[in-house]
Amino acid sequence: MNKHGDAAETVVFARADASCAAREWAEAQAGVRVVSGEPEAEDSPVLLLDGGGLALMGNGQLLRGDFQKLLPRTIPNKLNGELLVKAAKLKNVPGPLTAVDATAGLGEDAFLLAAAGFDVRLYERDRVIALLLGDALRRSLEDPALAPISERMTLFAEDSVAALPALETPPDVIVLDPMFPARQKSALIKKKFQLLQQLERPCADEEALLNAALAARPLRIVVKRPLKGPYLAGQKPAYSLEGKSIRYDCIVVPRDGAQG
Ligand SMILES: C[S@@+](CC[C@H](N)C(=O)[O-])C[C@H]1O[C@@H](n2cnc3c(N)ncnc32)[C@H](O)[C@@H]1O
């Protein structure tokens, strides 16, 4: 793979068990070249297409987007207890509610919001992460249990700092979760997370991200932070919801006649 997304071409190695649909999807992605066969031993992670879909391979790990594992959390009384859903739900606003996940990653937060009924636009600026997310969405649309949820998710492989101020219709909610230091405990998750971290750049300009979100004029901005982490760009929220290790800071943006 040419080094993580910025150069013109991203190589995907397709194993023999990759489905035709997956291969066609990968070939249709801008800037992607699909090569049959196994990657040679590489120092840096490579993209691999196999029977399970698109994966990032490195550190002896395969990392792929996986919405299936989130299904147990979408059972209604569990979902309504999700801190993110509590932070994002708006009262007295006619539905369907709309959300933008401006830092989509592998789309897990966006999937929970879509399960809670939001129409979600997902922005992911890293090309490799956006490909992994795009493939997870492709697979989920083929799965009858996931499709009713993922049909409400639309991916844009773009930088949200540029895209948000240009949105024609203000979304109801914007979620921001720029990278912060690793929070997972298990050694296995840590290894996979490290693989992802090789691609993610730490948020260099928190103010630009927050200002872009404000420029899109949502009713609420929900910022995911480590429990003891500082406020994004130093912006004090209206209130916060706290979990065991995560905190959601809720910034309320007044808009005519509606309540954030
Ligand atoms: C911590 S991860 C988000 C994880 C996500 N909340 C989830 O549930 O899977 C942060 C992601 O935001 C992306 N990102 C950061 N700044 C961005 C921007 N300005 N536009 C689009 N994506 C951005 C990074 O590339 C990274 O994939």
PDBQT file of the ligand as one rigid body, heavy atoms in Angstrom, charges set to zero:
ROOT
HETATM    1  C1  LIG A 301     -11.014   8.341  17.423  1.00  0.00    +0.000 C 
HETATM    2  S1  LIG A 301     -11.442   8.054  15.739  1.00  0.00    +0.000 S 
HETATM    3  C2  LIG A 301     -13.212   8.085  15.749  1.00  0.00    +0.000 C 
HETATM    4  C3  LIG A 301     -13.837   6.788  16.147  1.00  0.00    +0.000 C 
HETATM    5  C4  LIG A 301     -15.336   6.813  15.927  1.00  0.00    +0.000 C 
HETATM    6  N1  LIG A 301     -15.993   7.747  16.828  1.00  0.00    +0.000 N 
HETATM    7  C5  LIG A 301     -15.965   5.433  16.046  1.00  0.00    +0.000 C 
HETATM    8  O1  LIG A 301     -16.946   5.277  16.786  1.00  0.00    +0.000 OA
HETATM    9  O2  LIG A 301     -15.501   4.488  15.367  1.00  0.00    +0.000 OA
HETATM   10  C6  LIG A 301     -11.092   9.593  14.966  1.00  0.00    +0.000 C 
HETATM   11  C7  LIG A 301     -11.250   9.537  13.442  1.00  0.00    +0.000 C 
HETATM   12  O3  LIG A 301     -11.538  10.844  12.974  1.00  0.00    +0.000 OA
HETATM   13  C8  LIG A 301     -10.869  11.050  11.765  1.00  0.00    +0.000 C 
HETATM   14  N2  LIG A 301     -10.757  12.507  11.604  1.00  0.00    +0.000 N 
HETATM   15  C9  LIG A 301     -10.085  13.361  12.413  1.00  0.00    +0.000 A 
HETATM   16  N3  LIG A 301     -10.241  14.623  11.971  1.00  0.00    +0.000 NA
HETATM   17  C10 LIG A 301     -11.048  14.560  10.878  1.00  0.00    +0.000 A 
HETATM   18  C11 LIG A 301     -11.570  15.540   9.979  1.00  0.00    +0.000 A 
HETATM   19  N4  LIG A 301     -11.259  16.824  10.122  1.00  0.00    +0.000 N 
HETATM   20  N5  LIG A 301     -12.371  15.129   8.968  1.00  0.00    +0.000 NA
HETATM   21  C12 LIG A 301     -12.671  13.801   8.823  1.00  0.00    +0.000 A 
HETATM   22  N6  LIG A 301     -12.173  12.830   9.624  1.00  0.00    +0.000 NA
HETATM   23  C13 LIG A 301     -11.387  13.208  10.654  1.00  0.00    +0.000 A 
HETATM   24  C14 LIG A 301      -9.550  10.322  11.926  1.00  0.00    +0.000 C 
HETATM   25  O4  LIG A 301      -8.956  10.013  10.671  1.00  0.00    +0.000 OA
HETATM   26  C15 LIG A 301      -9.993   9.086  12.702  1.00  0.00    +0.000 C 
HETATM   27  O5  LIG A 301     -10.333   8.042  11.829  1.00  0.00    +0.000 OA
ENDROOT
TORSDOF 0
